[in-house]
């Protein structure tokens, strides 16, 4: 199941590291093989078990990062829109967990509105995904379209209220629920009341909804949800820490005791969603995630992005190599190839976009085994950019978006000055959130401009 569209997959990379090139080329080819159009559901890419011709909320929310790099923004938007349309009172403000190419809830996960598979982090995860799509694309439908706006509002109000039986502010699971309302993305028989990944995704959703509200001019409501996010973060960091095990509890059990074991996505997704506050606890807990990792390729596919985000570049690159290894079992699972592409561009190359501010950020996270890397034709904000990094000391960006951009070129360490196209510029010195210094030059790039920043 694949289509030919010359506008998809234009992005290329070149590098001193041949493993990286081979891994990226494989991931691009594999990911594009899952792209489809012309079926009743419209534009989509597989984001579920291969062969189902379907996409689920969790996989889509994660794969959308790599999909952006491949130029699949319209496909992602269609898929997210289908889920947003599905939110309804009769399903307790859930939508469908998985939709297939026939534009129906996947029969393997859905019998009727009283009996269907659903993991409770999903609504929150998708809301946060929609905000990230807006930042990358600048598509105002994510801000203004009534279907998306209804999904966001229902998620942060009715969805929580319906599933929050004890009225502590979080949706919980009870054993009689079975598959309808699982307390985590972990799908085992533990039946916790509340997984750490629910808190993490809810924290991210509150923050993203707050920013959507601010963009829409609703300052007072935006501040309310910003504070709600802060309270979730405060509670988690205060009450969920387990000193004996050097990690945050993975879940809250039915008797309200913390589950001290490593609980995979319920333990590592708080880092993915930036729920964990900086400090020694964070460092210890991250090392615990490095030690335990993921139990399957779905979970392992998050590791590189998490480690890059939190400054563990060598561990991140090692995780990336594992995902690209031809010997990896179930490497064909769609999330693997999409996550490889996303991790290389947003992790190794440190690219992030903010279409609302018309800005891009880059930060080289090259390890000793990569002297240089270059990516061309990266689709962002309705145009394309090229990025190159060399030895962690030089970065180049070419603006092909057709609009003026603010480029924040970041470098590890404390440096008083940087050189922009050979001209010295005072650097702005700050923190990366992981206790390390970062030096930044901000350059305005008009359409067609190209700039190089060096230490």
N, C-alpha and C positions, 0 to 999 in steps of 0.2 A: 504494500500500500504506500505508494509515493507518487508525487506529481512533479512535473517539470515547470519551474518558474524561475527565470533568470534573475529575478530580483531577490530571491531567497538564497541564503548561504553565500553571499558575495564576500563576506569577511574572510581574510587569509592571515596567517601568521608566518613569520620567519624568525629563526633564532639560531644562536650558536649551539643550542642543545637539540640534537636530532630526536631524542625521545619525546620531547615536548611537541615538536612538529608532527611526528608520526601519530602521537596520541590525539592531538587536536584534529588532524585530518580524519582519523578514524571516527572520532566523536561527531564531527560535522556530517560525515556521510551517514553514520548510523542514525543520528537525530533526524536528518531530513528524510530518511526512509520511513519515518513514522508520520509524516505530514500528509494530510488528505484534504480534498475538497470534492464537491460534487455529490455528496451523500446528503440525506435529509437534514442532518445537523449543521451542515455548512462547513466552514473552515475549522479544522481542528488538527491537533497532533496527539498521538497516543500518549496518555499519561496514566497508565494502569498496566496490569499484566499484559505482556505482548500477546496479540491474537484476539483480545477482547474488542478491538476497534472502539476504544472508549477512553474517557478521561475522568479522573477522580479529583476531588477538591485538594487533597493533601499534595499529591504529585504535581498537579497543575501549579499550585502556589509556589512550589520549589522550582519546577522546570522553567517557569516563566523568565527567570534570570538568563539562562542560556538561550531561551527562545528569542529574547530581545536581540541578542548578538547575531542571531541567524536571520533577523528581519521578519520574525513571525508575530509582530505586534498585533496585526489584524486578527490572526488566528487566536491568540491569547484573549483578545477582547471579546471575540464571539463566544469563547468557552466560558469566560467569567460572566458574561451577560446571561448565558443560559442558566448558570447557577443562581445568579441574582434574581432572575425571573421566578425561580422555583420556590423562593422562601414564602411560607404560608402558615397560617394559624393551625390548619388541620395536621401539620407535621410538627407542631410545637415550635414554629419559627425556624425549623431546619429547612434546608433545600434538599436536593437530591445529592447523595454522596458520589454517585458515578453516573455519567450519561454516555450513551453509546452513539454510534454513527446513525442510528435510526431516529435520533432526537427523542429518546425515551430514557427513563431511569433504567440502568443496566439490570436485567432480570435477576442476575446472580446476587445483587445487593438489595433488591426492592421487591416486596410482595404487594403491599398497599401502604397507606399512610399510617397504619398502626404497626406495621412490621417492616422495618428496613434497617440497613446498616448505617450507623452514623457515629463518627468520632467527634467529641465535643469541642476540641480545639479548632475545628474546620472553619466555622463562620468567622472567627477572629483572624485566623491565618489568611483567609481570602480577603477580608477587609484590608489588612495590611498589604497584601499583594496588590490590590487595586491602587493603593496610594503609591506604591513603588512603580507601578506601570505609568501612573500620571507623571511621576518625576522623570522617568526615562523618555516617555513619548511626548509629553505636553498635551495629550489628548484631553480636551475639556469635558468630554462625556463622562470621564471618571469623576469629575467634580459636579457636573450639572445634570446629567441624565436622571430622570425620575426613577427609573428601575434601579440604577446603582444607589441613588440616594436613599431609596426605600430599604434596600438591603442593609446599608450601613446603619440607618436609624433603628431598624428592627433588631439588628444584631446587638447593638449596645444597650437596648432597652428591653423589648419583649422577649427576646431569646434568653437573655440572662434571667429575667424574672420568671419565665416559665420553668427553667431547669434548676433554679436556685431554691430548692425546697426549704432549706434551713435559713435562708435570708442573710447569708454572710457576704453576699455580693458575687459569688462564683457559682457557675453551673456544676452540679454534682451528679454522680452516677450511683444507682442502687442496684444490687444484684438482680432483682426481678426485671430490670429493664432489658437484660440480655444484650443484644447487639444494637439496640436502639438507644443511643446515648452513652457511648463508651467514654470513660473518664480520661482518656489519654490517646495518643497515637500508638501506644504500645498495645498490641492486640493479643494478650495472654489471658489466663484464667484468674488473675489476682483480684480483679474487681475492686480497685481502690475507689474511694469516694471522690477524690480529686487528684489529678496528675499535675506534676510541675509544669508540663508543657501547656496545660490549659491556662495556668496563671501567666506563663510567658507570652502566649499568643494573645491573651486578653489585654495584657499590658501593652503589647505592640498595637493592638486594635484601638485601644483608647487613645494612644498617642497619634496614630494615623487619622482617626476620626477628628481629633482636636485640630490637626493641621488642615484637614478638609474644611472644617468649619471656619477656621481663620481665613483661608483662601476665599471663602464665600462671604466674608464680612461679618460673621457671627462671633464677635470677639468674646462676649460674656460666656456663651455656651462652649466655645473653644477652651477658655480658661478652666471651666468646670471639668471637662474631660482630660485636660492636661493634668489637673490635680488628681483626678481619679487614677490616671496612670502612675503618678508619683506614689499614691497610697498603695497600689499593688506592689510596686517595687520595694517600698519600705517594708511592707508585711513579709514579703518573701525573704528578703535579706536578713530580717530580724528573727523570724520565727521558723524558717525552714532549714537553717544551718545545723549540721550534725558534726560536732567537733571531733568526736571519736573516730569517725570515718573520713574526715577531711573532705566532705562533700555536702551539698545540699540534699535533703531528703528528696527522693524521687516522687513521692506521692503521700497523700494523707489517706489512711485506711478508714474502713467503715467505723472503727471505734475511735477515730480521730487521732490515733497515734501516727507519728511520722514513719514512713517506710524507709529504713536506712540503707537499703541495698542500692546498687547502681541500677537504675531503671531506664536505661537506654534513652529513647527520645525524650522522656520525661525528665531526664537528668541533663542531656546536652542541649536541648532546644532553648532553655533559658539563656544560653550563651549566643545562640543564633539570633534570638530576639533582643539581646542586650539587656536582659532583666537583672543580671548580676552586677553589683556595684564594684568599682575598682578597689583593689587592696589585696592583702595577703590571702584572705579566704578565696577570692577569685583565682589567684595563682595556684593555690592548692587544688581547688576543684577542677581547674583546667587540666592540671597534670593527671588528675583522676580520669578525666575524659580521654586524654591521650592514652592512658594505660588500658582502658576498657574499650574505647571506640564504639563501633556499632556491631550488631549481631547479624546483620544481613546487608546486602548491597544497597537497599533502600536507605538504611540508617548510615552506612559508611559514606554514602554520596554527600552527606552534609559536612563531613569532617574537614575537608580542605578549606571550605568557605569559613567555617568557624575558626579554624586555627589561623588563617590569614587575618581575619578580622581582629583577632586578639593578640597578634604579634608573634605567633609561633610559626615563623615562615618555613623553617626546615621541616617541622612536623607536617605542615600544610602540603609542602611539595612531596613529601613521602606518601601522604594520603592520595595526592593527585596521581602519582606514579602507580599506586595500587589500583586505582580506578581505570587507568589506561592500559593495564597489563592484559595482554591477550589471553593469559591463563586464568584470569579472574572468572570464577563461576558466576553465571547469570549476568555477564557483562552486557548482554543484549537488553536488559531491563531499561526502558526508556529514560528513567531518572538518572541513570549512570552517565550516558552520553551528554545529556543536557547539563548536568551538574559539572562535568569536566569543562565544557565550554564556558559556563558561567564563572567557575573558579579561576580559570586562566585570565579572563578579562577583568573581573572585579577583584580577584585575589592577587594573583601574580603581578598584574599590571595596575592594581589598585584603582580601577576606574569606577567612579560613581557620577550620576547625573542629577541635576535639579532643574527641570524645565521651567519651573515656576520662577526661579531666580536667574534663568538663562546661564547656568554655570556648570562647569565640569571640574572634577577633582581627579588627579592621578597621584599615585605613590608607588614607586618601584618597590617590589618585595622579592627581588631576585635573590636566590641563594648562590653559593659559591659555584654550583654546577651550571649556572646560566650566566654567561657574560653579557648577553644582550638579547632583546626580544623586540619584535615589531609586529603590530597588527594594523591591517589596512581595511578600509571600507566597513568600519563598524557603524551600523545604523543607529542613530540616536537623534531625537528631536526632529524628525522628518527630513533628515539629511544623513551625512556620513562624516566620520572623522578617522584620522590615522594617528596612532600613538607608537612611540618607541622609547625604550629604556636601555641604558648601557651602564653596567657595573654599579648600579645604585647611585651614580654620580651625574647622570645626564638624562634628561627627558625631553622629548619632542612631541608636539601636537600640531596637526594640520586641521584647520576648520573648514569642512565642506558642508556645513549645515544650512548655509544661506542666511544665517543670522549672526549678530554679534554675541560673542560668548565671553564670560569671565572664566579664565582657566586658573585654578589653584594647583600649582605644581608643588608637591610636597616631597620632602626628603627626610630620611631618618637622621636624628642627631640635632645638636644645637649649632647652627651656623649663622654668623652675624650678617653675611652677605651671600647673594647668589648672582650668577651672571646670566642675563637674559639677552640672547643674540649678541653676546660678547660685551654687553654693557652691564656694569655692576648695579645691583639693586639691593637695598636693605631687606633682609629677610624678617618675616614675622615668625617668632618662636613660640610654640605652644606645646601642648601634650596630646598624645594620640589616644588617651583614655586608658592606656595600659601601663602608665607610669614611665613612658619613654618620651624624650623630646622629639618634636617634629618642626622642621623649618620650611616655610612656605613663601613662594612668590606668587602674586596675583597679576595676571597678564590679561589685557583686553585683546581679544582676537576678532577682527572683522571677518566677514565672509571671504574665504580664500586665503587668509593669513596662515602662516606657519611660524612657529617659534620654538627655540631650543633653550632650555634652562640647565645650567651646569653649576656644580659646587665649585 
